[in-house]
Amino acid sequence: MEKLQAFQTAARQGGFVAVNESAEGTGLWFRKKTPDMARETHQRMGIDSLTNSVTVYWMTVPGKVSSKTFRGVPALQEWFERRPEIVLQR
């Protein structure tokens, strides 16, 4: 339970806000307050208490969903701090 609280704290520090909880109470969903232009838009995060993990989902182009799963809070925080290079398409 302590790890899940740490994930929630990291999510809020990363600019996410809680959206809803699963009916069984095993999952919690967050969304990004404002779009992250480096990773584009529509960021969502699911915290799963069954697997003790977090998965962040985002859409870079319409119809293409990318995701990344984290099993530890430090890795999630490090990912938040990284800013990927923005590639300009010609």
Steps between C-alpha positions, in 0.01 A plus 500: 500500500788734578639455148162590348488818709848586372383445141202731562726769647739472204205522258376821660852646501524408130192710421231229508163520673284208614209416270337190647552171680404154382189348654710233673742761633799334333572778252515876497498717187664839456516747212748774424379845611647668192638348181870419502622632169816287507297180528201646322146470635243283671722363775333256738644295782371183660620386841441128547505365856494137380833531317642790706572690182414816311441527127504835323317524167528781246408570140766644271293499182128433457437130538847406636511432873834450671557380855768443757470292818688571822547266795686751716432859602857623429479381138167680456640821647807477278278460194302811600824699522625390158392710207517314169633682199231656288537382143367743243337323210557642154 
